[in-house]
Amino acid sequence: MEVSIRIEKPDTSPWPQWDDAQHENDMEFGDMVFELPHHTAPSNEDLVRPSSFDKWEAAIIERRWPNEQRYLELLRILATEPAYWINVIH
């Protein structure tokens, strides 16, 4: 099964610089986002945001994924752009 990790607004406008092609560990990251504390967008339950950026960052670093910088960058974007959410597309 393939997974695409997208950063988008509830109206489906994507974050322009985000590479949503599948990367190593996207499947694991996609599972993790629903295990960690998160908020769900009122208009679309498929969209989530961290409710604790510190816990998400610690979880990413703890897993020692080869591409952890990709997910830390995602957190940085979400922390500075509150209109954007994570959409995990299976």
Residue frames as a rotation matrix with the C-alpha (Angstrom) as fourth column:
MET 1
0.582 0.813 0.000 0.00
0.813 -0.582 0.000 0.00
0.000 0.000 -1.000 0.00
GLU 2
-0.449 -0.709 0.544 1.26
0.685 -0.664 -0.299 3.47
0.573 0.238 0.784 -0.81
VAL 3
0.397 0.490 -0.776 0.88
0.857 -0.502 0.121 6.49
-0.330 -0.713 -0.619 1.43
SER 4
-0.168 -0.395 0.903 1.15
0.595 -0.771 -0.227 10.15
0.786 0.500 0.364 0.58
ILE 5
-0.069 0.057 -0.996 1.81
0.908 -0.409 -0.087 12.71
-0.412 -0.911 -0.024 3.32
ARG 6
-0.104 0.119 0.987 0.36
0.683 -0.713 0.158 16.06
0.723 0.691 -0.007 2.31
ILE 7
-0.639 0.019 -0.769 0.31
0.570 -0.659 -0.490 19.46
-0.516 -0.752 0.410 3.97
GLU 8
-0.639 0.489 0.593 -2.87
0.468 -0.365 0.805 21.27
0.610 0.792 0.004 2.99
LYS 9
-0.834 0.499 0.235 -5.62
-0.545 -0.679 -0.492 23.62
-0.086 -0.538 0.838 4.05
PRO 10
-0.422 0.751 0.508 -9.14
0.061 0.583 -0.810 22.30
-0.905 -0.311 -0.291 4.64
ASP 11
0.552 0.626 -0.550 -10.06
-0.504 -0.275 -0.819 23.55
-0.664 0.730 0.164 1.15
THR 12
0.727 -0.368 0.580 -7.32
0.501 0.862 -0.081 21.15
-0.470 0.349 0.811 -0.15
SER 13
0.838 -0.541 0.070 -4.88
-0.362 -0.647 -0.671 23.93
0.408 0.537 -0.738 -1.11
PRO 14
0.695 -0.609 -0.382 -1.46
0.681 0.728 0.078 22.24
0.231 -0.314 0.921 -0.74
TRP 15
0.575 -0.684 -0.449 1.67
-0.078 -0.592 0.802 23.72
-0.814 -0.427 -0.394 0.80
PRO 16
0.894 -0.042 -0.445 3.52
-0.445 -0.172 -0.879 24.65
-0.039 0.984 -0.172 -2.41
GLN 17
0.059 -0.979 -0.194 7.04
-0.930 0.017 -0.367 23.52
0.363 0.202 -0.910 -1.51
TRP 18
-0.009 -0.038 0.999 6.08
-0.709 0.705 0.021 20.18
-0.705 -0.709 -0.033 0.10
ASP 19
-0.593 -0.241 -0.768 7.04
-0.721 0.584 0.373 17.03
0.359 0.775 -0.520 -1.78
ASP 20
0.103 0.741 0.664 4.04
-0.898 0.356 -0.258 14.73
-0.427 -0.569 0.702 -1.34
ALA 21
0.233 -0.136 -0.963 5.57
-0.591 0.767 -0.251 11.84
0.773 0.627 0.098 -3.28
GLN 22
0.981 0.173 -0.094 6.00
-0.044 0.656 0.753 8.73
0.191 -0.735 0.651 -1.16
HIS 23
0.069 -0.976 0.207 9.20
-0.755 -0.187 -0.628 8.63
0.652 -0.113 -0.750 0.88
GLU 24
-0.369 -0.297 -0.880 10.76
0.311 0.853 -0.419 5.99
0.876 -0.429 -0.222 3.08
ASN 25
-0.856 0.056 -0.513 8.94
0.516 0.062 -0.854 5.84
-0.016 -0.997 -0.082 6.43
ASP 26
-0.740 0.649 0.175 5.83
-0.563 -0.741 0.367 7.70
0.368 0.173 0.913 5.21
MET 27
0.022 0.757 -0.653 3.70
0.030 0.652 0.757 4.65
0.999 -0.036 -0.008 6.08
GLU 28
-0.260 -0.203 -0.944 5.07
0.894 0.319 -0.315 4.62
0.365 -0.926 0.099 9.63
PHE 29
-0.992 -0.094 -0.087 4.72
0.118 -0.933 -0.340 8.39
-0.049 -0.347 0.937 9.95
GLY 30
-0.492 0.871 0.001 1.15
-0.454 -0.258 0.853 8.17
0.743 0.419 0.522 8.66
ASP 31
0.146 0.493 -0.858 0.33
0.528 0.694 0.489 5.70
0.837 -0.524 -0.159 11.42
MET 32
-0.575 -0.514 -0.636 2.12
0.803 -0.207 -0.559 7.78
0.156 -0.832 0.532 14.04
VAL 33
-0.871 0.198 0.449 0.12
-0.154 -0.979 0.131 10.96
0.466 0.045 0.884 13.40
PHE 34
0.127 0.992 -0.004 -3.04
-0.385 0.053 0.921 9.25
0.914 -0.116 0.388 14.63
GLU 35
0.251 -0.125 -0.960 -1.31
0.724 0.683 0.101 7.72
0.643 -0.720 0.262 17.68
LEU 36
-0.747 -0.605 -0.277 0.08
0.647 -0.565 -0.512 11.01
0.153 -0.561 0.813 19.00
PRO 37
-0.109 0.718 -0.687 -1.99
0.602 -0.503 -0.621 13.83
-0.791 -0.481 -0.377 20.53
HIS 38
-0.916 -0.166 0.365 -3.66
0.400 -0.442 0.803 15.70
0.029 0.881 0.471 17.67
HIS 39
-0.305 0.837 -0.454 -6.51
-0.291 -0.536 -0.792 17.96
-0.907 -0.110 0.407 16.64
THR 40
-0.467 0.273 0.841 -8.86
0.817 0.498 0.291 17.09
-0.340 0.823 -0.455 13.79
ALA 41
-0.993 0.119 0.019 -10.09
-0.097 -0.886 0.453 19.78
0.071 0.448 0.891 11.41
PRO 42
-0.463 0.883 0.078 -13.74
-0.221 -0.030 -0.975 20.59
-0.859 -0.468 0.209 12.07
SER 43
0.286 0.624 -0.727 -14.57
-0.827 -0.222 -0.516 20.51
-0.484 0.749 0.453 8.37
ASN 44
0.502 -0.198 -0.842 -12.56
-0.565 0.662 -0.493 17.40
0.655 0.723 0.221 7.47
GLU 45
0.824 -0.109 0.556 -11.75
-0.471 0.415 0.778 14.60
-0.316 -0.903 0.291 9.91
ASP 46
0.791 -0.590 0.163 -8.97
0.592 0.671 -0.446 13.37
0.154 0.449 0.880 7.61
LEU 47
0.206 -0.717 0.665 -6.91
0.057 -0.670 -0.740 16.48
0.977 0.190 -0.097 8.42
VAL 48
0.766 -0.023 -0.643 -4.88
0.634 0.198 0.748 16.50
0.110 -0.980 0.166 11.64
ARG 49
0.306 -0.701 0.645 -2.48
-0.305 -0.714 -0.631 18.84
0.902 -0.004 -0.432 13.45
PRO 50
-0.439 -0.515 -0.736 -0.27
0.567 0.476 -0.672 18.17
0.696 -0.713 0.083 16.45
SER 51
0.762 0.599 0.246 -1.76
0.143 -0.526 0.838 19.21
0.632 -0.604 -0.486 19.75
SER 52
0.772 -0.635 -0.030 1.73
-0.105 -0.175 0.979 18.89
-0.627 -0.753 -0.201 21.26
PHE 53
0.800 -0.517 -0.305 4.54
-0.425 -0.127 -0.896 19.80
0.424 0.847 -0.321 18.91
ASP 54
-0.052 -0.857 0.512 7.10
-0.999 0.047 -0.022 18.79
-0.005 -0.513 -0.858 21.55
LYS 55
0.140 0.167 0.976 5.69
-0.373 0.922 -0.105 15.25
-0.917 -0.349 0.191 21.81
TRP 56
0.971 0.219 0.099 5.60
0.017 0.348 -0.937 14.90
-0.239 0.911 0.335 18.03
GLU 57
0.515 -0.847 -0.134 9.18
-0.727 -0.348 -0.592 16.12
0.455 0.402 -0.795 17.69
ALA 58
-0.167 -0.570 0.805 10.38
-0.898 0.426 0.115 13.73
-0.408 -0.703 -0.583 20.40
ALA 59
0.485 0.436 0.758 8.55
-0.128 0.893 -0.431 10.82
-0.865 0.112 0.489 18.74
ILE 60
0.968 -0.167 -0.188 10.12
-0.192 -0.009 -0.981 11.59
0.162 0.986 -0.041 15.36
ILE 61
0.168 -0.976 0.140 13.63
-0.905 -0.209 -0.371 11.86
0.391 -0.064 -0.918 16.81
GLU 62
0.025 -0.103 0.994 13.15
-0.748 0.658 0.087 8.71
-0.664 -0.746 -0.061 18.92
ARG 63
0.817 0.403 0.412 12.38
-0.060 0.771 -0.635 6.63
-0.573 0.494 0.654 15.83
ARG 64
-0.120 -0.982 -0.145 15.69
-0.256 -0.110 0.960 7.59
-0.959 0.152 -0.238 14.15
TRP 65
0.716 0.421 0.557 14.25
0.441 0.347 -0.828 7.49
-0.542 0.838 0.063 10.66
PRO 66
-0.267 -0.879 0.396 16.78
0.896 -0.075 0.437 8.16
-0.355 0.472 0.807 7.89
ASN 67
-0.493 0.155 0.856 14.61
0.532 -0.725 0.437 11.02
0.688 0.671 0.276 6.63
GLU 68
-0.057 0.493 -0.868 13.63
0.982 -0.127 -0.137 12.49
-0.178 -0.861 -0.477 10.01
GLN 69
-0.819 -0.290 -0.496 14.47
0.243 -0.957 0.159 15.99
-0.520 0.010 0.854 8.73
ARG 70
-0.760 0.618 0.199 11.50
0.163 -0.115 0.980 15.69
0.629 0.777 -0.013 6.35
TYR 71
0.122 0.873 -0.471 9.11
0.760 0.224 0.611 15.21
0.639 -0.433 -0.636 9.27
LEU 72
-0.211 -0.260 -0.942 10.78
0.837 -0.547 -0.036 17.85
-0.506 -0.796 0.333 11.44
GLU 73
-0.995 -0.093 0.020 10.37
0.086 -0.796 0.599 20.28
-0.040 0.598 0.801 8.54
LEU 74
-0.332 0.943 0.011 6.68
0.427 0.140 0.893 19.32
0.841 0.301 -0.449 8.37
LEU 75
0.181 0.369 -0.912 6.34
0.983 -0.058 0.172 20.21
0.011 -0.928 -0.373 12.06
ARG 76
-0.675 -0.495 -0.547 8.10
0.501 -0.852 0.152 23.54
-0.541 -0.171 0.823 11.50
ILE 77
-0.862 0.416 0.291 5.68
0.093 -0.433 0.896 24.38
0.498 0.800 0.335 8.69
LEU 78
0.030 0.951 -0.308 2.65
0.629 0.222 0.745 23.49
0.777 -0.216 -0.591 10.80
ALA 79
-0.052 -0.123 -0.991 3.98
0.961 -0.276 -0.016 25.44
-0.272 -0.953 0.133 13.79
THR 80
-0.765 -0.335 -0.550 4.36
0.222 -0.939 0.263 28.61
-0.604 0.079 0.793 11.71
GLU 81
-0.812 0.521 -0.263 1.35
-0.468 -0.310 0.828 28.14
0.350 0.795 0.496 9.39
PRO 82
-0.765 0.487 0.421 -1.75
-0.229 0.406 -0.885 27.36
-0.602 -0.773 -0.198 11.49
ALA 83
0.140 0.855 -0.499 -4.04
-0.884 -0.119 -0.452 27.21
-0.446 0.504 0.739 8.44
TYR 84
-0.064 -0.261 -0.963 -2.29
-0.782 0.613 -0.115 24.04
0.620 0.746 -0.243 7.23
TRP 85
0.469 0.337 0.816 -2.95
-0.746 0.646 0.162 20.46
-0.473 -0.685 0.554 8.30
ILE 86
-0.759 -0.648 0.067 -1.56
-0.546 0.689 0.477 16.97
-0.355 0.325 -0.876 7.64
ASN 87
0.516 0.841 -0.165 -3.51
-0.815 0.422 -0.397 14.73
-0.265 0.339 0.903 5.29
VAL 88
-0.605 -0.639 0.476 -2.41
-0.473 0.769 0.431 11.09
-0.641 0.036 -0.767 5.18
ILE 89
0.330 0.711 -0.621 -3.70
-0.926 0.117 -0.359 9.63
-0.182 0.694 0.697 1.94
HIS 90
-0.320 -0.353 0.879 -3.74
-0.253 0.926 0.280 5.83
-0.913 -0.133 -0.386 1.59
